[in-house]
Amino acid sequence: RDKDSAESDLNLMLNRYRLERSFSGGNEPIGSLLFTCNGRGEGLYGRRHVDARALQNALGEQLGTRVTGFFCNGEMGAPGLTKPSETLEDREQVRPMSLHGFTAVFAILVPASKEA
């Protein structure tokens, strides 16, 4: 629950996502959802929009502005996400869904195919 660890972990996870995306050859994200604990934000960091700005840095300025979400009192998420596979049905979960506290959970929206 300290701001330095929270911000460092946030940047580590988003940089990991950016690196994995650069090697995946998958579709580009079209937007994102952000669910962040009400214990974060200005009360934790001493400044506003830290979680949203970190996402903007990871996704790029234009895409990083396509974020919506809200503050929560407990966040659901699967740390580590899933292993890539050919189809969504074949994806193996790295860790199960869990209830978290003092976290920021991002859902990065990526089209399943390039066809419209």
C-alpha positions as CSV (number, residue, x, y, z in Angstrom):
1,R,0.0,0.0,0.0
2,D,2.9,2.4,-0.6
3,K,2.9,4.6,-3.6
4,D,6.4,3.8,-4.9
5,S,5.7,0.0,-4.9
6,A,2.3,0.5,-6.5
7,E,3.6,2.7,-9.3
8,S,6.6,0.5,-9.9
9,D,4.5,-2.6,-10.1
10,L,2.0,-0.9,-12.4
11,N,4.8,0.2,-14.8
12,L,6.4,-3.2,-14.7
13,M,3.2,-5.0,-15.7
14,L,2.3,-2.4,-18.5
15,N,5.8,-2.6,-19.9
16,R,5.6,-6.4,-19.9
17,Y,2.3,-6.1,-21.8
18,R,3.9,-3.6,-24.3
19,L,6.8,-6.0,-24.9
20,E,4.6,-9.0,-25.4
21,R,2.4,-7.1,-27.8
22,S,5.4,-6.0,-29.9
23,F,6.4,-9.7,-30.5
24,S,2.9,-11.2,-30.8
25,G,1.9,-9.8,-34.2
26,G,-1.7,-9.6,-33.0
27,N,-4.3,-7.0,-33.7
28,E,-3.9,-3.5,-32.2
29,P,-6.0,-2.6,-29.2
30,I,-9.0,-0.4,-29.8
31,G,-9.5,0.8,-26.2
32,S,-9.4,-0.2,-22.6
33,L,-11.3,-0.4,-19.3
34,L,-9.7,0.5,-16.0
35,F,-11.0,-0.6,-12.6
36,T,-8.9,0.8,-9.8
37,C,-9.3,0.6,-6.0
38,N,-10.7,3.6,-4.3
39,G,-7.7,3.4,-2.0
40,R,-5.5,4.4,-5.0
41,G,-5.7,7.6,-6.9
42,E,-4.8,10.9,-5.4
43,G,-5.1,9.5,-1.9
44,L,-2.2,7.1,-2.5
45,Y,0.0,8.8,-5.0
46,G,-0.5,12.5,-4.0
47,R,-1.4,13.3,-7.6
48,R,-4.3,12.5,-10.0
49,H,-4.6,10.0,-12.9
50,V,-1.5,8.0,-12.2
51,D,-3.0,4.7,-13.3
52,A,-4.7,6.1,-16.4
53,R,-1.5,7.9,-17.4
54,A,0.6,4.8,-17.0
55,L,-1.8,3.0,-19.4
56,Q,-1.5,6.0,-21.8
57,N,2.3,5.6,-21.7
58,A,2.1,1.9,-22.4
59,L,-0.5,2.1,-25.3
60,G,0.5,5.4,-26.8
61,E,-1.1,8.8,-26.5
62,Q,-4.0,8.4,-29.0
63,L,-5.1,4.9,-27.8
64,G,-4.3,5.8,-24.2
65,T,-7.1,8.4,-24.2
66,R,-9.7,5.6,-25.1
67,V,-10.0,4.4,-21.5
68,T,-13.1,4.3,-19.3
69,G,-13.7,2.7,-15.9
70,F,-14.3,3.6,-12.3
71,F,-13.1,3.3,-8.8
72,C,-14.0,0.1,-7.0
73,N,-13.9,-1.5,-3.5
74,G,-12.3,-4.7,-4.5
75,E,-11.3,-5.7,-8.1
76,M,-11.6,-8.9,-10.0
77,G,-8.7,-10.0,-12.2
78,A,-6.5,-12.8,-13.3
79,P,-2.9,-11.9,-12.6
80,G,-0.7,-13.1,-15.4
81,L,-3.7,-13.4,-17.8
82,T,-3.7,-16.4,-20.2
83,K,-1.3,-18.1,-22.4
84,P,-1.6,-17.3,-26.1
85,S,-3.3,-19.8,-28.4
86,E,-4.9,-20.1,-31.8
87,T,-8.4,-19.8,-30.5
88,L,-10.0,-18.2,-27.4
89,E,-11.4,-21.5,-26.3
90,D,-7.9,-23.1,-26.2
91,R,-6.4,-20.4,-24.0
92,E,-4.9,-21.8,-20.7
93,Q,-5.3,-19.6,-17.7
94,V,-2.0,-18.9,-15.9
95,R,-3.7,-18.1,-12.6
96,P,-7.4,-18.2,-11.6
97,M,-9.5,-15.1,-11.2
98,S,-9.2,-13.5,-7.8
99,L,-10.5,-10.7,-5.7
100,H,-7.9,-8.1,-5.1
101,G,-7.5,-4.9,-3.0
102,F,-5.5,-1.7,-3.7
103,T,-5.1,-2.8,-7.3
104,A,-5.6,-1.4,-10.8
105,V,-7.2,-3.9,-13.2
106,F,-7.0,-3.2,-16.9
107,A,-9.0,-4.9,-19.6
108,I,-7.3,-4.0,-22.9
109,L,-9.8,-4.5,-25.8
110,V,-8.3,-6.1,-28.9
111,P,-10.5,-7.2,-31.8
112,A,-10.5,-11.0,-32.4
113,S,-9.9,-10.5,-36.1
114,K,-8.9,-7.7,-38.4
115,E,-12.1,-8.1,-40.4
116,A,-14.8,-5.5,-39.7
